[in-house]
Amino acid sequence: MSSYDFYEYESIAEKRDRATTKRRSYQKKHPNAVPITINGNKIAKSFWGKAWCNHLKYYADHDNRVSRGRSYIKNGFVFDLAIKEGLITGTVSGSGNNLYQVIITIDPIADQRLEEQINGHVESLEDLAYGKFPKALEKVFLTSENGLFPKMNEIQFSCSCPDSAYMCKHVSAILYAVGAKLDSEPLLLFELRGVDTSALVKRSVEEKMSSLLENASSVKSDRIIEDDSIIDLFDLE
């Protein structure tokens, strides 16, 4: 027997079937788990999800870990994901029966610059809630120095696997899972960075309505966003 006989090729379909079986078993033991599965070849489809995934290249110390992470998320090996202010946690299935725990901490945005710059842009906040990219706030969100995406010195990774890489494939998989999650919940990015969108929207609505009242006329513009509708959109009281 040659030294190559031990290797058995596993197709993508077989990998996904194996991941599905393991994930179902995991969910029976962890009913509150939030697995991330991808339909199709694209991890993220929205502006916010794509932008997050594109930003990950700045953290990688080994390109192959990044590609392996993409493979893990595409094949369904991210069994759990949780996102809250300053913290991302997740569970990734490795080879055999191994499960690895990933913890990613992200520094909050310390100053009030986002609140100050977004203030009054109610229309842009409505676009954001629907996963659209508000062009009016491009400089606020995407600048390399002051944007929403964390810089290298603002993010820290840890994984229970033995890989010594700064960003191992399991960390990479969880980071890509965040991108997929942002497709449906873009406001999670603000929560992750410690930006209170509820307070932001309330303040923007108040300032917008105050301005409208000062310039009120007998004819109501169809471009005005009702304060009740924007508050309902963000589930505010």
Residue pairs with C-beta under 8 A, 6 or more apart in sequence:
10 18
12 75
15 75
16 75
16 76
19 75
19 76
19 77
19 93
20 76
22 77
22 79
22 93
22 97
23 35
23 76
23 77
23 79
23 93
26 33
26 35
26 79
26 80
26 91
26 93
26 99
27 33
27 35
27 79
30 79
30 80
33 79
33 80
33 91
34 80
34 81
34 82
35 76
35 78
35 79
35 80
35 81
36 73
36 78
36 81
36 177
36 180
36 181
37 76
38 73
38 74
38 76
38 180
41 74
43 49
43 53
43 70
43 73
43 74
43 176
43 179
43 180
44 50
44 52
44 53
44 179
44 180
44 182
44 183
45 183
46 131
46 182
46 183
46 186
47 131
47 132
47 133
48 131
48 133
48 182
48 183
48 186
48 189
49 179
49 180
49 181
49 182
49 183
50 179
51 142
51 149
52 149
52 175
52 178
52 179
52 182
52 189
53 176
53 179
55 149
56 66
56 172
56 175
56 176
56 179
57 66
58 151
58 152
59 152
59 155
59 157
59 166
59 167
59 175
60 66
60 166
60 167
60 172
61 165
61 166
61 167
62 165
62 167
65 163
65 165
65 167
65 168
65 169
65 171
65 172
66 167
66 172
68 169
68 172
68 173
69 169
69 170
69 171
69 172
69 173
69 174
69 175
69 176
70 172
70 173
70 176
72 78
72 92
72 93
72 169
72 170
72 172
72 173
73 173
73 176
73 177
73 180
77 92
77 93
77 94
77 173
78 90
78 91
78 92
78 173
78 174
78 177
79 90
79 91
79 92
79 93
79 99
80 89
80 90
80 91
81 88
81 89
81 90
81 174
81 177
81 178
81 181
82 88
82 89
82 90
83 178
83 181
83 188
83 191
83 192
84 191
84 192
85 108
85 191
85 192
85 193
85 194
86 105
86 106
86 107
86 108
86 192
86 194
87 103
87 104
87 105
87 106
88 102
88 103
88 104
88 105
88 106
88 174
88 175
88 178
88 192
89 101
89 102
89 103
89 104
90 101
90 102
90 173
90 174
90 177
91 99
91 100
91 101
91 102
92 99
92 100
92 102
92 170
92 173
92 174
93 99
93 100
94 100
94 161
94 170
98 161
100 159
100 160
100 161
100 170
101 159
101 160
102 157
102 158
102 159
102 160
102 170
102 171
102 173
102 174
103 157
103 158
103 159
104 155
104 156
104 157
104 158
104 171
104 174
104 175
105 155
105 156
106 150
106 154
106 155
106 156
106 192
106 193
107 150
107 154
107 155
108 193
108 194
109 148
109 193
109 194
109 195
113 140
113 146
114 140
114 148
114 195
114 200
115 195
115 199
115 200
115 203
117 137
117 139
117 140
118 124
118 125
118 137
118 140
118 200
118 204
119 200
119 203
119 204
119 207
120 204
120 207
120 208
120 211
121 134
121 136
121 137
121 204
122 201
122 204
122 205
122 208
122 225
122 230
123 134
123 136
123 225
124 134
124 136
124 137
125 134
125 197
125 200
125 201
125 204
125 230
125 234
126 225
126 230
126 233
127 133
127 134
128 134
128 137
128 186
128 187
129 186
129 187
129 233
129 234
131 183
131 184
131 186
133 141
134 141
140 146
140 147
141 147
141 148
142 148
142 149
144 151
148 189
148 190
148 193
150 193
157 166
157 167
157 168
157 171
159 168
159 170
159 171
161 168
161 170
163 169
163 170
167 175
178 188
181 188
182 188
182 189
187 197
190 197
191 197
197 234
198 234
198 236
201 230
201 231
201 234
201 236
202 231
202 236
205 227
205 230
205 231
208 225
208 227
209 227
212 224
